[in-house]
Amino acid sequence: MFRPIKMTSQMFRVCGLITNCAKTINIESNAATVNLLKTHVPLVCNARNVNFFTKRPANLLWKSVINVSNAGKRRGRGKGAPRMFDLNKGQKIGFGKAQLTFPGLNALIRLDVMVPQKPVPLSQSIENVATPLQNKYSVRKRQKLSPLERGWTGSRMGGRKIGPPDPIDGETFDGFQTWILHIVRTSKMTSIFGRQKRCIAFVVTGNGKGLAGFSSATTTEHKSALSTSKNKAGQRLMYIERYNDHTVLHNFYTQFGRTKIFVRQMPQGYGLVCHRIIKTCCEAIGIKNLYAKVEGSRNPQNIIKAFFIGLLKQKTYQQLADEKKLHLVEMKKEHNYFPTVIASPETVRKPNEIEHNEILDFNQYVMDGRVVLKKKKSQPFYTKLPSYAVHLRKIERQRDHYNVRVKLTAEYGEIRSFLTEKYPEAKHCRKVKKEEDDA
């Protein structure tokens, strides 16, 4: 009973396989006749060419990115939002990063010769074809400055050079340079115009030969503030006297507001040991060796004004001698403290005309009677050891020999006793070298 049914199902399966094979052979034969299975014929597939970005125009797409509501604008939002620009400007169809020639796109199609794909010639590369508008819309990188051009720090403009002032009536500022000393952005709120932004710039200009000037300007933009202050500084130049063209004439004390500055004259090779604003002003003036101590307020404008006031109040040695009506005498260590007269007045006062409480020390006189408070030097560790007491006992007999030599040289011009005139043998005997003895 079950055998006929089983045989029938097997027959149907065999017939199905035969039918499918026949259909496949028929399809392949038909496809071969129309060249559908050959590799050089492209296969057509369905693609969706419509999406959100193609349905909407560019204005609406940009608006979704950069748009800010009116309420947001009143509250100051959207200040850093990007602005709308055309991305198609500066582009040429057929040119890209691959830099290849495509027949029919950026190369002509010839009927007799097949044009292959090949690299674009150098004269037609994308670098030469692209317009400057591409660079305009590209992301700008921060300009990297060298250590000598970026000023005091890399993030702020203080200490940077901005060139000489602009010419005035055909007169150019040859050899001049301008430094930015202080620049700050401020704003104030008004009832009519709202929040108004301002930029305050403070600069100094000079030629490094004693001629310098400083000025400040307040504008809405920092570029205009710098240019205005630079030109104003060029119109307010002043000449600063220097000692041997490398340092100040003498030590001085100066003050402006709550800023106090103590300036000391230094020898060649010492350098500029001072506040960075004072150091920049010294470069503009041409001062190479200086020590300055700032006390009180560190306001940049106060420091600049106080320093220039002190420089302008300097007096030459001849002016100081005429003012005191006394000889100005210099004693230096390198000259073994030998007194040297560097300025003399026309009329000299006599000793009985000098008051007992009159300041005769040069440093105290130029400092207006002020004395700079200095930290006491700490004693070396070996002064507390017992062996140091033994050392002091050994050198006790020659303890003050050096001070006596300096005092005698300053008073008599040589190492001699005050009894030398009465007793000529009381003179210093110069030690004879062994070479002279042998000769």
LINGIHU-V798994 format. One line per field, one symbol per residue. ss: DSSP state (2 for helix, 1 for strand, 0 for the rest). psi: psi as a letter, one per 30 degrees, with the letter a starting at -180 (. if undefined). burial: # if it has 24 or more other C-alpha atoms within 12 Angstrom, else .. A space follows every 10 residues. Layout:
ss = ???
psi = ???
burial = ???
This chain:
ss = 0022222222 2222222222 2222222222 2220000000 0000000000 0222200222 2222220002 2222000000 0000000000 0000000001 1010001000 0000000110 0222022220 0022222000 0000000000 0000000000 1000000100 1000001111 1111111111 0001111111 1111110000 1111111110 0222222222 2222000110 0010001000 0111110011 1111100000 0110022222 2222200001 1111110002 2222222222 2200002222 2222000111 0000000001 1110000000 2220000000 0222220000 0000000000 2222022222 2222022200 2222222222 2200010000 0000001000 000222220
psi = efeeeeeeee eeeeeeeeee eeeeeeeeee eeeghfgkff kkkklkkjgk aeffekleee eeefefkkle eeefgglgeg kllkljffkg lkkfkafehl kjkfdgkkkk efkkjlklkk lefglfefek lffefeflkk lkkkllfffg aelfflfkfl kglllkkjhf klikglkkkk ekkkkllkkl fegbkkklkk kklkklgghf klllllkjaf leeeeeeeee eeeffhkkkk kljggfalel klklkjbgkk kkkkkllkfe ajjakfeeee eeeeegkfkk kkkklbkgke eeeeeeeeee efflkleeee eeefhlkjkk jlefghhkkk kfkklekkll effklfgkjf keeeefghgk kkjkkkkkkl fffflffeee eeeegefgeg eeeeeeeeee effljllfge eejffilkjk kkleeeee.
burial = .......... .......... .......... .......... .......... .......... .......... .......... .......... ....#...#. #......... .........# .....#.... .......... .......... ##....#### ######.... ..#..##### ####...... ........## ########## #########. .#..###### #####.##.# ###..##### ######..## #######... .######### ########## #####..#.# ########.# #######..# #..#.###.. ......#.#. ...#...... .......... .##..##... .......... .......... .......... .....#.### ....##.... .......... .........
